[in-house]
Amino acid sequence: MERPAARDAGWSSGVPRGRRRRQGREKMPPGPVLLSEDAPHAKVARASWARFIKKVFAADPLECPDCGGAMRIVAFIEDRRVVRAILVHLSLWDEARPPPALPGAPRAPAELEYLPWVE
């Protein structure tokens, strides 16, 4: 049985894009493409995350849960120490606990005794 020929998915599919690059008609940017604040698509990219969160979780992340008013992002805090300090201050920090034992799993002994190996 003969395999059907692969269909061309259009201008942006991988095969035509690779052909254009090999022929020198399309240049590939070196490294990742960075979004700058003044890029024409930057505003759309910034707004799309909220739309996707709203679609997936059926909750608007930019809507105040108390009054229903519009919220905006003031800053992103990425430093782990600062995030921990803020959560501890708000009594929202939960110390890591070991996961609960599975039912039927053997229990670890209360104390381990060290016995040196003697030959």
N, C-alpha and C positions, 0 to 999 in steps of 0.2 A: 504494500500500500504506500502510495506516494504522499509525503507530507505537504500540506498546503503552504503556499508561499507566505512569508511574513508580511503583514500589512504595514505600510508606512503610517505612523501616527501623526505626521504633520511636521511643520517647521521646527517645533521645539522638542521633538523626540530625540532619543540618543543617537540613532544612526545618521540622520541628516546633519545633526549638530557636529558629530565627529567628522563627517565628510567636509563640512565647511571649515573646520579647524585644520584638517590636514591640507586642504587647498589654500589655506591662508586667508580665507574670506572672513573668518571670525576669530578674534583674539580672545584667549582665556585669561582673565585677570590673575596675576600671581597672588596666591594666598587667599584668605577669606575676604569677602567684600564687607566692609564696615558700613554701618548706617550712620550717617552724620545727621545732626539736628536740622540742617538746611536742605537735606535731600528731599526731592518732591514726594517720594513714597514713605518718608519717615513717619509722618503723621498717621498715615493709614496703618503702617506696621505697629505703631504704638497703640492705636485704638483697637486693633484686631484681637489682642489677647483678651480684653474684657468681653468682647463679643463671643469668643469661643468659650470662655468660662461660663458665661450666661447660658449658652446653648447646651453645654455638657451638664452643668450642675443645676440648671433651672434657677439660678440665683444671680442677681446682678452684683458684681463685686464693687461697683462704683456707686452703689445706692446705700445710704445710711440706714442701718437696721432699725434705728429708733424713730426717725422722723420721715424717712423715705426721700430725703433730699439728695441732691447730687454731691458726690465726694470727688476729690481729685487727689492725685499722688503728689506728695510734697517731697519725699526723698526715699531712696532705697538704702537700707542699712545692711551692709554685707559683712562687717567685722563681727566675728562670732562672740568676742568678749562683750561688745556693746549690746548685741542681741540678748545674750544671757543676762547681763546686768538689768536691762529693761524688763525682761520677763520675770526675773527674781523680784524686782521692785513691785511689779504688778501681781505677785503671788501666782504667776502662771507657769513658772519653771517646774518641770517634772523631772526629777533625777532619774537616770536610767536604772531600771531594775532588771534583774535577770528574768528571762521569760519563764512562765510557769511550766512545771514538769508535765509531760504528756501522760495521760492515763495509762497505767500498765507499764510505764518505763521504770527501770530499776532506780532506786534512790541512791544518791551518793552517801558514803559513810559520813558520820558527823565529824570524825577526826581521822586524819591519815597518820599512820605511824611510819617513820623512816627506819628501814632496816638496811644496813650496809651489806653489800654483796661480798660474800666470803667464799673463796675457792678452796 
